[in-house]
Amino acid sequence: MHWKRIKNGQLLSLAEPHFDLFLTCDQNLRYQQTLTGRSIAVLERSSNKRRRLQAAAELIRENLASMRPTEFRRLEIP
């Protein structure tokens, strides 16, 4: 989609019509962007470390499956 250089605010606006959920590990996103009024759900992970994400794959899947539109959720990765 050629979105490599797009900033988060623009990225959320571009993603909304195409995706139901935005998955990020940017822990400042909720402070830097206005999430109110957005139709896309946002799941913020506490880590981007591959091994930790693999170990928590089921936890991540469960959270993704239960997210609702407009919801923001922070997921602590053990």
Buried (B, 14 or more C-beta within 10 A) or exposed (E): EEEEEBEBEEBBEEBBEEEEBBBBBBEEBBEEBEBEEBEBBBBBBBBEEEEEBEEBEEBBEEBBEEBEEEEBBEBEBE
